[in-house]
Amino acid sequence: MKHKRFILGRLFYNNKFVIFFSVLASIILWGCMVSTDTQDHPRPITNVPVKVKLSTTAQSNGLKIFSQTNATATVYVKGNSMVVNQLKAADLEVVAPLAANITTPGAYTLPLTVRNSSQNANNLSAYTVSSVYPQQVLVSVDRYREKTFQIESNIKYKSGYKADPSYFVGSPVLSADAVTISGPEKQVVQVNRAAFEYQINDTLTETKNFTETLNLYDANDNKIEKADLTINPEKVDVSIPVLPREVIPITATFTNKPAGLSLNPSQITVSPSTIEIAGPKDVLANIGSSISLNPIDFSVVSLSNNTFDADVELPSTCKNLSNIPTAKVSIDLSGMVTRKMLVSNIVVKNLSAEKTASVKTKSLTVTVIGPPEEISKLTDSNITAQVDMSGKENFSGPTEMPATFSISNASSSWVSGSYMVNLTVAQKKS
């Protein structure tokens, strides 16, 4: 069985097809002509910028446009199709001429007109504006104003919240302490304070970090909408420190204490004897069983001067919950005796190899304190005064330096007081 071939040309011998084809072609041709006819049918150009500008006088008086209802408009143009079809949004701009008449703050409805923009490089002007949409723009004009507020914390705890007594909850730490509110004067002057709000629902046992948006309030504590205001910063990072707390004993420490002098706990009184602190777990673990006070120099200790204030210093990550910056340390020296002795053995140490030192002070009368059995056996030759020239290797000339002392055959005794030695340092002769 043979199949008949379909031949397109035969359709044009069919009167009905020819009529249908003619009508369809006419419609298409008409549509093309209408779409390119910019003489009678306006062409829409979208996204044309709307520019509203105040007069120089108004701007010099502090006036500024803070908001306008439309940033772009659609312009319908007619004219020579060769020109109209070349137009782009950048070739035009929509303006509000009456903006130049604004001299006071307020809300203004301004009619819009169209003109060539400065970017219309081809100076395309053979066109007519049929219409613009929207036909008008609403602008808000005011003077610029700014105010700065301290950021307030409005942290609330849920009803029935119970704190864990083994933890310290500190004051919130903010990423910014202050916020600047700027914008229309009419809106800025309504702001009375700025704060963030946050509710804590679970018992705090570790540091809480979160970020919150700042809220503005008027003098009656009503919330103010942002509107045309600029808030800098708009959000704040908040950290609520939560640290373990402990009560730890305080102990006294000393420098220049005689190596053989043993003071039992009953001879040293520290008041207060304990302190409550809070800090990270690892830091508290490193502190150990007690906190050492700043050392007391034993060279200033005497029978009449045996009570001292020593600073309590904690790691920077810890907090002194007792708020005790110093502790009082008393040393019981009952049973000790004093004796005046003459020290003639004065030596200079750590002197530069290129220098010589001539000691001008021939002797020092010093006060020695110690157990009676040691003090009674001492002779002047048991005591040596030392002058340390460390750090003065380049010095030459006369000077006065402090002396330290060593005592032989009396390991529990010490020289009390401060003493100076005069000496002259000179360069060695080659």
C-alpha positions in Angstrom: 0.0 0.0 0.0 1.5 3.4 -1.0 1.4 6.4 1.3 0.6 9.8 -0.2 3.3 12.5 0.3 2.3 15.7 2.0 3.2 18.7 -0.1 2.9 22.2 1.7 2.5 24.0 -1.6 -0.8 22.3 -2.3 -2.4 24.0 0.7 -2.4 27.3 -1.2 -4.8 25.7 -3.7 -7.2 25.4 -0.8 -9.4 28.5 -0.6 -10.2 28.1 3.1 -6.5 27.8 4.0 -5.6 30.8 1.9 -8.3 32.9 3.7 -7.1 31.7 7.2 -3.4 32.4 6.4 -4.2 35.9 5.1 -6.0 36.9 8.2 -3.2 35.5 10.5 -0.5 37.3 8.5 -2.5 40.5 8.7 -2.8 40.3 12.4 0.9 39.6 12.9 1.9 42.4 10.6 -0.5 44.8 12.4 1.0 43.8 15.7 4.5 44.5 14.5 3.6 47.9 13.1 1.8 48.9 16.3 4.8 47.8 18.5 7.2 49.9 16.5 4.9 52.8 16.1 6.2 55.3 18.7 4.5 58.3 17.1 1.0 57.3 18.3 1.8 54.6 20.8 4.1 55.6 23.8 7.0 53.5 24.7 7.4 52.8 28.5 10.9 53.3 29.9 11.1 51.8 33.4 13.4 52.4 36.4 14.1 56.0 35.6 15.7 57.6 38.8 13.6 60.1 40.7 15.8 62.9 42.0 14.5 65.4 44.5 16.8 68.2 45.5 16.4 71.0 48.0 17.7 74.5 47.3 21.2 75.5 48.4 19.7 77.9 51.0 17.5 75.1 52.5 20.5 72.8 52.7 22.7 75.5 54.4 19.9 75.9 57.0 20.3 72.2 57.8 17.3 70.8 55.9 17.6 67.4 54.5 15.3 64.9 52.7 15.1 61.8 54.9 12.6 59.8 52.9 10.7 59.7 49.6 8.0 57.3 48.4 9.6 56.4 45.1 13.2 56.0 44.0 12.3 55.3 40.4 9.5 55.9 37.9 8.2 54.8 34.6 8.2 57.3 31.8 6.1 57.0 28.6 7.6 58.7 25.6 6.4 59.2 22.0 8.2 60.5 18.9 10.6 59.4 16.2 11.1 55.7 16.6 14.8 56.0 15.7 15.2 58.2 18.8 12.6 56.7 21.1 13.9 53.2 20.7 17.4 54.3 21.6 16.3 55.9 24.9 17.4 54.1 28.1 16.6 54.8 31.8 20.0 56.4 32.3 19.2 59.0 29.6 16.3 60.4 31.6 15.7 61.6 35.1 12.5 62.4 36.9 12.6 65.6 39.1 10.4 67.6 41.4 11.0 71.3 40.6 8.9 72.5 43.5 11.4 71.0 46.0 13.4 74.2 45.5 10.6 76.1 47.3 10.8 74.1 50.5 12.1 76.2 53.4 10.8 74.4 56.5 10.6 70.9 57.9 7.5 68.9 56.9 5.9 66.3 54.6 5.5 67.5 51.0 3.7 66.1 48.0 5.6 67.2 44.8 4.5 66.8 41.2 7.1 65.1 38.9 8.5 66.1 35.5 11.0 64.5 33.1 14.2 65.9 31.7 17.3 64.6 30.0 20.0 63.4 32.4 23.6 64.3 32.2 24.3 60.8 30.9 22.3 61.4 27.8 25.5 61.4 25.7 23.7 61.4 22.3 21.5 64.4 23.3 18.5 62.5 22.3 15.7 65.1 22.4 13.3 64.2 19.5 10.7 62.7 21.7 7.7 63.8 23.7 6.8 62.7 27.3 3.4 61.3 27.2 3.1 60.7 31.0 5.1 59.6 34.0 4.1 57.2 36.7 3.8 58.0 39.6 2.9 61.6 38.8 4.0 62.8 42.2 6.3 61.9 45.1 5.9 62.3 48.9 9.0 63.5 50.7 9.8 64.0 54.4 12.0 67.0 55.1 13.7 67.8 58.5 16.9 69.0 60.1 19.6 66.5 60.9 20.1 65.7 64.6 22.0 63.0 66.5 22.2 62.0 70.2 24.3 59.4 72.0 22.9 57.2 74.8 24.5 54.7 77.1 23.1 51.2 76.3 21.0 49.9 79.1 20.5 46.2 80.0 17.0 44.9 80.5 17.7 41.3 81.5 14.8 39.5 83.2 14.7 36.1 84.8 11.7 33.9 84.4 9.3 33.5 87.3 10.6 31.0 89.9 14.2 31.2 88.7 16.6 29.8 91.2 20.3 30.6 91.1 23.0 28.0 91.7 24.9 29.3 94.8 28.2 27.6 93.7 28.4 30.0 90.7 28.9 33.7 90.4 26.8 35.6 87.8 28.5 38.8 86.8 27.3 42.0 85.2 26.7 41.8 81.4 29.6 42.8 79.2 28.5 44.6 76.0 30.3 44.9 72.7 29.5 48.6 72.8 28.7 50.8 75.7 27.0 53.6 73.8 24.7 54.0 70.8 24.3 57.0 68.4 20.8 57.8 67.2 20.7 60.1 64.1 18.1 61.3 61.6 15.2 63.7 61.4 15.3 66.1 64.4 11.6 65.5 65.0 12.2 61.8 65.6 15.5 62.0 67.3 14.3 64.3 70.1 11.6 61.8 71.0 14.3 59.2 72.0 15.0 59.2 75.8 16.9 55.9 76.2 18.2 52.8 74.4 18.2 49.3 75.8 18.1 45.6 74.8 15.7 43.1 76.3 16.5 39.4 77.1 14.9 36.8 79.4 16.9 34.0 81.1 14.9 30.8 81.5 17.5 28.2 82.6 19.7 28.3 85.7 23.1 29.8 84.6 26.1 27.5 85.2 28.3 28.8 82.3 28.9 32.1 80.6 25.9 33.1 78.4 26.5 34.8 75.1 23.8 36.3 72.8 23.1 39.1 70.4 20.1 41.5 70.7 18.6 44.3 68.8 18.5 47.7 70.5 15.1 49.2 71.3 14.4 52.9 71.6 12.1 54.4 74.3 10.5 57.8 74.8 10.2 59.8 78.1 7.1 57.8 79.0 9.0 54.5 78.4 7.0 53.7 75.3 8.8 51.9 72.5 9.7 54.1 69.5 9.7 52.7 65.9 12.9 53.1 64.0 11.2 55.0 61.1 13.8 57.2 59.4 16.3 56.9 62.3 19.8 55.5 61.9 20.9 53.4 64.9 24.6 52.8 65.3 25.1 50.0 66.3 21.6 48.4 65.8 22.6 45.3 67.7 24.8 44.5 70.6 26.7 41.4 71.6 26.2 40.5 75.2 28.2 38.2 77.5 27.0 37.3 81.0 30.0 35.9 82.8 29.2 32.9 84.9 32.1 31.6 87.1 32.6 29.0 89.8 33.1 30.5 93.2 35.3 29.3 96.1 36.4 30.4 99.6 40.2 30.1 99.7 42.7 30.7 102.6 45.2 33.6 102.4 48.9 33.0 103.2 51.7 35.4 103.8 55.0 35.2 101.8 58.4 36.9 102.4 61.5 37.9 100.6 65.0 38.1 102.1 63.9 35.9 105.0 66.8 34.2 106.7 67.1 30.6 105.4 67.2 29.1 108.8 64.3 31.1 110.3 61.3 28.9 110.7 58.0 30.6 111.6 55.2 28.3 112.6 51.5 29.1 111.7 50.8 30.4 115.1 53.5 33.2 114.7 51.9 34.6 111.5 48.4 36.1 111.7 46.6 37.0 108.4 43.4 39.0 108.6 41.1 38.2 106.9 42.3 34.6 106.8 40.1 33.6 103.8 38.7 35.3 100.7 35.9 34.4 98.3 36.8 34.5 94.6 35.3 33.5 91.3 37.1 32.4 88.2 37.4 29.8 85.4 37.7 26.2 86.6 41.2 25.7 85.2 42.5 29.0 86.8 41.0 28.0 90.2 42.6 24.6 89.9 46.0 26.3 89.3 45.6 28.6 92.3 45.7 25.5 94.6 44.8 25.4 98.2 45.6 29.0 99.1 46.3 32.5 97.7 49.7 34.0 98.4 49.8 37.7 99.3 52.4 40.0 97.8 55.7 39.3 99.5 56.8 41.2 102.5 60.5 42.2 102.5 62.0 40.8 105.7 64.7 43.5 105.8 62.0 46.0 107.0 60.8 43.6 109.8 61.7 44.5 113.3 60.5 44.0 116.8 58.6 47.4 116.6 57.6 47.0 112.9 56.0 43.6 112.6 52.5 44.4 111.1 52.1 45.0 107.4 49.4 45.5 104.7 49.9 43.1 101.8 48.1 43.3 98.5 45.8 40.6 97.4 46.5 39.9 93.7 44.4 37.6 91.6 44.7 36.3 88.1 43.1 38.8 85.6 40.3 36.3 84.9 39.3 36.0 88.5 37.0 38.3 90.6 37.5 39.2 94.2 34.0 38.6 95.5 35.0 39.6 99.1 36.2 43.0 97.7 39.2 42.8 99.9 42.2 44.5 98.2 44.7 44.0 101.1 45.2 41.8 104.1 46.9 42.6 107.4 49.9 40.4 108.3 51.2 40.3 111.8 54.5 38.5 112.8 55.0 37.3 116.3 58.7 37.9 117.1 58.5 37.3 120.8 61.7 35.6 121.9 63.8 37.5 119.4 66.4 40.0 120.5 68.3 42.9 118.8 71.9 44.0 118.8 73.8 46.9 117.3 76.8 45.8 115.3 79.5 47.5 113.3 80.0 46.3 109.7 83.4 47.1 108.1 83.4 44.3 105.5 81.8 46.0 102.5 82.2 44.3 99.1 81.1 45.3 95.5 79.7 42.6 93.3 78.8 42.4 89.6 81.1 45.3 88.7 82.2 45.5 85.0 85.6 44.0 84.3 86.8 47.3 82.9 85.9 49.2 86.0 87.2 49.7 89.6 85.2 50.7 92.6 86.5 52.7 95.6 84.2 52.4 98.6 84.1 55.6 100.6 81.9 54.3 103.4 84.2 52.6 105.8 81.7 51.1 108.2 77.9 50.8 108.9 76.2 50.5 112.2 73.4 48.1 111.8 70.6 46.5 113.8 70.7 42.7 113.9 67.6 40.6 115.0 67.6 37.0 115.8 67.3 34.3 118.4 69.4 35.1 121.6 71.5 32.1 121.2 72.7 33.2 117.8 72.9 36.9 118.5 75.1 36.4 121.6 77.7 34.6 119.6 78.0 37.1 116.7 81.0 39.2 116.0 81.4 42.1 113.6 83.3 39.9 111.2 80.3 37.6 110.8 78.4 40.3 108.8 79.2 41.3 105.3 77.6 44.2 103.4 77.2 43.8 99.6 76.7 46.5 97.0 75.2 45.1 93.7 76.2 46.9 90.5 74.0 44.9 88.2 72.5 47.1 85.5 75.1 49.8 86.1 77.9 48.3 84.1 78.4 51.5 82.0 78.3 53.8 85.0 81.3 55.9 86.1 81.7 58.4 88.9 80.6 58.8 92.5 77.3 57.3 93.6 75.3 56.0 96.5 73.9 52.4 96.4 71.8 50.3 98.8 73.5 47.5 100.8 72.3 44.0 101.5 73.7 41.8 104.2 74.8 38.2 104.8 75.4 36.8 108.2 77.6 33.8 108.7 77.0 31.3 111.6 73.5 32.7 112.2 71.0 31.3 109.7 67.9 32.6 111.7 69.1 36.2 112.1 68.8 39.2 109.8 69.8 42.9 109.5 66.8 45.1 109.9 66.6 48.5 108.1 67.9 50.1 105.0 71.5 51.3 104.6 73.4 53.2 101.8 77.0 52.9 100.8 79.0 55.7 99.1 81.5 54.6 96.4 83.2 55.9 93.3 83.4 53.9 90.1 86.2 54.5 87.6 87.6 53.1 84.4 90.6 50.9 84.8 93.8 52.4 83.7 95.3 50.6 80.7 
